[in-house]
């Protein structure tokens, strides 16, 4: 009965459009009236503990720095450099879009920001070059998911905080899956472009031109070196890295490229406050809900269910894949990680999977969630930029989404893709 009350009220509130944070907190309060399994004091303390974490401060800074990069002239220089490398290949503009999303993801750590920054430049170019407008939009929407796959990634920060896993190790291990996803998306783009006659830009690759564009983009390309290098070397923490990224973006956008005004900067801060505040408001009750789950035995029951199916990691991961896909369709990134990662991690750990490897599996599943309705942030950004229907974009995105699934399965079953990079550098 208590389970039915809590889960029933939670899903009912979500169904009628109640904000996620209120739905999570409200279901716990209603549970206390029906069956006082714990106290309001415990829930309040758990909520405070959920957000009272120094490392959590990295999230708002990485989000703001992504907005600064988008408006500060950095994205177009990244696109020019990517174009000098891959522009003349079959489906050249699509290749450039994917590579530029990888570069920008290494700067912003945000998927919607990557779609807005790179898609805003590349979608009009691709359409003018004769690409199908739905295909161009779908490609940029899916490739924007590289913003949370290429380190630094804010979902990996949330996962690391929630499960006490080294964020620097997650960032380092994330390079293998990021390169894999980029390569798979390029393969799809190549064959689609070859079938539909999308050629390159007719500007032949030359080392001189590539070096010239790299020099023009040097301040943009230097940022991930500074941020990730500082984290990996231990010079600063992930939280301090977020601050460094924000300050660096302001300096480059305002004083070097001179494309960022203080008026725009102030507007960015104001625009990001509701999003960041909403994220923290979700994070607190989600963390408390995890503690209540543990106290009620929900966590143990779920773990027993999965482990009762088989003692094979290959078999157990199949329903986990399905669960993560369904969760991603209806639950936002932060609560999905905070609620489900502590439940699922002990299951896969008992079967031999490393917490870092599972963190990257979850990260890839959430990258898929960014382009699977109804909760699909990348699609909302893409439709707002182009005015195209979401369903038509999704139809063109299906081959790319399939590749994301393949990448997730490969990362889950081939530890070397993620852990190999980590072991190499350590």
N, C-alpha and C positions, 0 to 999 in steps of 0.2 A: 504493500500500500504506500509506504513513504516514497519508494522509487517512482511509482506511478504519479503521485502528487507532484514531485519535483520535476520529473522529465515532462509530464503532461503540461504543467503550467509554463515551463520554459519554452516548449515548442509552440504552445498556443500564443504566447506573447510575441515570439519571433514571427509567427504566421501573420499576425495582425499589424506588424510593423513596429513593434516596440524596440527601441535601441538595444543592441546586444548586451551592453553593460547592465542596463536596468533589468533585462530579462534574466540574466544570470543571478544578479543580486536578489531580485524579487522571488525567484523560485526557491532560493535558500531560505529567505525569510518566511515564505509560506510553509516550507518544510518544518521550520521550528514550531509553528503554531500547531501543526498536525502531529508531529513526532519530534520532540526536542532531543535529537540525537547529539546535539552539542549546544553551545551557548552563543548568544550574539557577540559576546566579548571575544570568543575564539575566532569567529568569522571576521570581526573587525580587525583583530590582530593579524590574521592571515592576509587580509586585503592590504594592510599597511606593509607587511613583510614583502608582499608581491611587488610593490612599487618602490619600496625603500631600499633600493640597490644602486650603488654607485655606478656599476657598469651599465645600468639601464639608461643613464644619461646619454649614452652614445647614440641612442635611437633618434631623439629630436635633432641632434647635431648632424647626423648623416642625412636625415630627411631634408633639413634646411640646406645643407651643402649641395644636395642634388638639385634643388630649385635654383641655387645660385649658379651652378654649372650650366643649367639649361638656358638661363637668361644672360650669362656673362660672356657670350661669344666663344665659349669653349667647344660647343657641339659642332658648329660648322667647320672649325679647324680640324676636328677629329674626322669629320666626313671627308674633307679634302684629302687628308692623309690616307684614309682607307680607299678612296677613289684612285689614288696614285698606285696602290698595290693591286687592286682587283678589278678596277673599272673596265678593263678591256677583255675580260673573260665572258663566256656565255652567261647571260643573265647578270651582267656586270653590276648594274645598279642594285639588284637584289643582294648580290654578294657584298657590295659595299654597305648596304643597310645592316646586314648581319654582323659584319666585322666592326662597323661603327658602334652597334649596340654593345658588342663585347668591350670595346675600348671605353665607351661611356659608362657601362656598368661597373668597370673598375674604378670609376670616379664617383658615381652617384650612390650605388648600393640600393637604388630604388627602381622597381619595374615600371610603374606608371610614368615616372620622370624620364626614363629612357625612351619610352614610346613617344612622349610629348616632344622631347628634344630631337631625337633622330627622325621620328616619323614626320614631324613638322617640316623637316628639310627634305627627306627622301621621298615621301609619298607624292608630292607635286611633281618632283623630277621624274619619278617612274611613270606617272600618268602621261606627262608630256612626251616621254620617250616611247609611248605606245603600250605600256603595260596595262593589263586589266586593272581597273581601279579597286575592285574588290580584292584581287590577289595582292596588290601592292599594300593595301591597308592590313590585310590579314598577315602578311609576312612581317610587317613592322610591329604589329600587335603581339605576335608570338615571339619574335626575336627580342622584343622588349623584356621578355621574361629573363633574358640573360642579365638584366639589371640586378636580379636577386640570386643569380647563380654565380656570376663572376664576383670574387671577393673584392672589396668588402660588401657584405650583404646583411641587411638589417634582420631578415628572418633567422640567419645564423646567429646573430647577436642574441635574439630572443631565445633561441634553442639553447645556446650556451649558458645563458643566465638561468633558465628554467631547470636545466638538468645538470648544472655544475660541470660543464665541459669547457675545455680551453678554447676560447674564441680564436686565438691566434692559430691553433692547430686546425680548427674548422676552416679558417680562411686559407691556410696553406693547402689543405686537402681539397679545397673547392676548385682548384685550378684544373684538375683532371676532368671532373664532370663538365666544367665550363667549356673546355676545349672540345670534349666529346659532343656536347649539344650544338656548339657552333658548327662543327664539321657535319653533323647529321642534317642540320637545317640547310647548309650550303649544298649538300647532295640533292635534297628535294628541289631546291631552287634551280640547280643546274639542269636536272631532267625536265622540270616543268618549262623552263625557259627554252630549252632545246626543242621541245615539242611545239611551243607556240612562237618560235622564231625571235625570241628576245636576245638580241646580240649585245656586244659590249659597247663601250663609249667611243671606240675607234682612236683612243689615245693610248698608244703603245706604252707598255711598262718600260721604264728606264730607271736605273739606280739614281741617276742625277736628279730626276724629277721627284722620286720618292724621298730622297734626302732633303730636297728643298722643302717639300710639304711637311716632312718631319721636323725640320727646323722651325717652320712657321707655327707648328703645333707643339713646340717643345715645352711650353709652360703647362699646356694641358696634359701632355703625356708624362710630365714629371710628377704630377700629383699622385698617381697610384704608387709610383716608386717611393715617394716620401712617406705616404700613409702606410702602405703595406710593409715597406722596409723598416719603418719605425716600430711597427707592431712586432714583426718577426724577430727583429734584433733586440727587442726589449727596451728600446729607448723610451717609448711611451705605451700606455695601455690603450685598449679599444676606445674607451671613453675620451681619453686625451686625443686620440687620433681623429675622432669626430670633430673636436674643437679645432684641431689643426686644419682639417679639411675645410671647415667653414671659413676660418680666417684666411687661408690660402686662396680660396675661391673669391673672397671679397677683394683681396689685394690684386689678384690677376684680372678679375672682371672689371674692377674700377680703375686701377692705376696702370695696368699693363695693356690690356685690350681696349680699355676705355669704352666699354659697351654696357656698363652697369652703373646706374645712378643710385644715389642714396634714397631717392623717392621710391624706386623700384625695389630696393632692398627692404625698405620699411614695409612695403606692400607684401613682399614675400613672407616676412615674419608674421604679419597679421593673417595672411591666408593660411599659413601652416599651423597657427595656434589651435583652431578648432580640430584639425586632423590629429595633431599630437595629443591634445587634451582628450579627444575621443579614444585614442589608442590607449592612453594611460587609464582611462575610465573603464575600458574593457579589460585591461591587463590585471587590475586589482581584483575584481570579482572572479575572473577566470582562475587566478592563482588560489583564491579562497575556495572556489568550487573543487579544485583538485585536492585540497586538504580534506574537504568534506567527503569527497568520493572515497578517499583512503580510509577515513574514519568509519564510513558506512559499509566498507567492504566491497564497494563497486569495483575498485581497481583490482583487487584480488580475484573477484569473480570473472572479470574480463580476461585477466591473465590465465586463469584456470581454463576458461573456454578455449582460448587460442592454443594453449599448450596441450589441451586434451585432444585436439585434432590430429597432431602429429609431433614427433620430435625432430622433424626435418625442417631446416630453415627454408628450403625451397618451397615446401608445401605451405608452411605457416605464412610466408610473405604474400601469397596469392590473396587471401582475404584481407590482409593488411593493405595491399595495393587498392583493393576495391573500397575499403573503408576510407582511406585517405582521399580517393577520388570523390566519393560522395560527400565527405566532410568539406573538401575544398569547394564544392559547388555551392554550399549553403552557409559556410562559416568563414569569416574573415581570417586573415593570416595569423595575427597575434593570438586570438583566443584558440584557434585550431592547434597551434603549437603548445600553448600553455596548458590546455586541457588534455590533449591526446598524447603528446610526447612522453610525459612521465608515466602514462599507462602502458604505452607500447614499447618503450625502451627496455624495461626489465624482461619483456618477453623475448625480444630479439637478442638481448645480451645473454640470456640463458642458453640460447642456441648458437652462440659464438660470434655474433656480429658486434663489431666495435661501435661504441656510442658516436664516434665521429662519422663513421660510415653511415649509420642510420640517420644522423642529422642531415647529411647530404641527400639521402633518399627522401626525407621529409621536405627538404628545400626544393627538390625537383618536383615533388607532387604539388607543392604550392605554386610553383611556376606554371604548372598545367592549370591550376585553379584560376590564375589570372586571365585565362582565355576560355573558361568553361562557364556559361551562364548558369544560374542568374547572378551570382556574385562574381563578376569578372571585371576587375578594375581596368585592365588593359583595353578591353573591348569598349568600355565606357569612354575612355580617353580617345580611342580611335574614332568612335562614332561622333563624339563631340567635335573632333577636328575636321572630319570629312562630311558629316551629315548622312552617311550611308547607314542602311539598316543592319542591325547586329546579326540577324539570322543569315543574311547574305555573306557577311564577313566570315562567320563561323564555318559556312560551307567550304569556302576557299582555304580556311585554316586547318581543316581536318587532316591533310597529309602531314603538316608540321606538328600538330598535336600528337599524332601517332608516333612521330619521331621522338617527341618528349617522353612518351610512355616507354619506348624502346630504351632510351637513355636511362630512365629511372630503373628499369629492370636490370640493365647491364651494371649500373652502379651498385645495386643491391646484391647481385650474384657474382660480381667480379671485384673483390676488394682492392685489387691493384690499381683500379682506375682512380680511386680516391686515396687510399692508404699508401699506395706506392709512391706518390708524390711526397707525402708527409714523411715517410721513412727515408726517402732519398735525401731530403734536406736536413733531416734530423740525424 
